[in-house]
Amino acid sequence: MVEPIRRSTREERERWLKEAHYNLFMLRADQVYIDLLTDSGTGAMSDRQWSALMMGDESYAGARSFFRLKDTVERLTGFEYFIPTHQGRAAENVLFSHLVKEGDYVPGNSHFDTTKGHIESRKAHAVDCTVDEALDTQLEVPFKGNVDIAKLEKVLEEHNDRVPFIIVTVTNNTAGGQPVSLENLRQVRRVGDKWGKRVILDSARFAENAYFIKTREEGQGDRTIREIVREMFDLADGMTMSAKKDGIVNMGGFIATRHEDWYEGAKRFCIPFEGYLTYGGMNGRDMEALAVGLEENTEYDNLHTRIHQVEYLAGLLDDFGIPYQRPAGGHAIFVDATRVLTHVPREEFPAQTLAAQLYLEGGIRGCEIGYLLADRDPVTRENRFYGLDLLRLAIPRRVYTDNHMNVIAVALKNLFDRRESITRGLRIVWEAELLRHFTVQLAPAVD
Ligand SMILES: *Cc1c(COP(=O)(O)O)cnc(C)c1O
């Protein structure tokens, strides 16, 4: 779909931002010129997907559209058991209701926030075993999303009988859309086999991950995306999927697995939480569009066009010397705000300040992945300033042109050129106890 866009004046944006309490989630979409808040559910469907919608079978039970999607998933992943859900977090909710118990430990590579939420809300622990390289934004290594095998072994040595499974997120969203190598997935498999643990892939961006394996990992260049995808899933026992990312649909998700006992366990929670087993949380027409989206997005050319656009934006930032998490990931550029707004104290949230400034500059909406998102320590109630403070510019699939990338890069450059003059950031006026970044109210931190 092509949508009309509306330009605005700086005066208008200043008023709107103030009304939104300097929280970009609270802007109306009409007040945004280029929307880089997320790549989730914001992709443009293709002609084939739109026509597939017309073929939806909306039967309550046994719909043709369910079997079409199930067959597509099985062909791509080898997983025979399949449960559709309304989005990724619903897949987590259904499967984890069966698998995660109070006091458990779930090791993985930077759990996504909803994944972590579904683990912690069951009074279990999400243990981050990502490689340390991910914390240095300027380090140029190909697979910064990898699991640190020594950290994983340590969790198993200490808590073996309390570990229900290992979860690997491909690509590693939280670390900057960074991929996991096939070699690393093999190592995780070996550790899993050694300790008798199954492995789940949190698969929202599995196709982009396969693209990086093809283009960055030794010996993989001649294989097709689908061959690599199949090997990734051959190394796992099951998957949770947010179809809003690499499925290129606006809403949808699923669970798939090779194990009947997991399917039987999850089934019991699907029916009360989501819906009957052959639609879960989805319409027949949406399952049709997703089947097509999965086919299209496991083609090299489609992935190359998308990831090349993210690289194109990264190249422009390189020309201007603007620091971001290197190398560029699959779905977004993560600008290293503490290296840009060096005069803004961390207590005044540099990444959120940069997000607000970029909106004022060009009507561009990014998303803070930093100190606000990190929430406060549950015990001390202090802000957690020890991670990265990044401004994420997520690029929706098949929506913007390279000319939009030029506008984004130049707007950032204008800010970068006067970064020394930005000395004050934002202060919190009101915040929720958990997941505060969605609803926080802020004000300029002037004395
Ligand atoms: C988006 C996402 C989820 C959650 O999916 P929703 O569709 O937003 O509920 C889980 N894991 C990863 C890695 C994601 O990117």
PDBQT file of the ligand as one rigid body, heavy atoms in Angstrom, charges set to zero:
ROOT
HETATM    1  C1  LIG A 501       8.333  -8.895  18.214  1.00  0.00    +0.000 C 
HETATM    2  C2  LIG A 501       9.038  -9.958  18.901  1.00  0.00    +0.000 A 
HETATM    3  C3  LIG A 501       8.393 -10.783  19.839  1.00  0.00    +0.000 A 
HETATM    4  C4  LIG A 501       6.962 -10.563  20.268  1.00  0.00    +0.000 C 
HETATM    5  O1  LIG A 501       6.095 -10.603  19.201  1.00  0.00    +0.000 OA
HETATM    6  P1  LIG A 501       4.768  -9.711  19.074  1.00  0.00    +0.000 P 
HETATM    7  O2  LIG A 501       4.227 -10.121  17.749  1.00  0.00    +0.000 OA
HETATM    8  O3  LIG A 501       5.168  -8.272  19.134  1.00  0.00    +0.000 OA
HETATM    9  O4  LIG A 501       3.875 -10.092  20.196  1.00  0.00    +0.000 OA
HETATM   10  C5  LIG A 501       9.126 -11.791  20.424  1.00  0.00    +0.000 A 
HETATM   11  N1  LIG A 501      10.419 -11.987  20.132  1.00  0.00    +0.000 NA
HETATM   12  C6  LIG A 501      11.066 -11.213  19.234  1.00  0.00    +0.000 A 
HETATM   13  C7  LIG A 501      12.498 -11.472  18.939  1.00  0.00    +0.000 C 
HETATM   14  C8  LIG A 501      10.409 -10.169  18.598  1.00  0.00    +0.000 A 
HETATM   15  O5  LIG A 501      11.074  -9.378  17.749  1.00  0.00    +0.000 OA
ENDROOT
TORSDOF 0
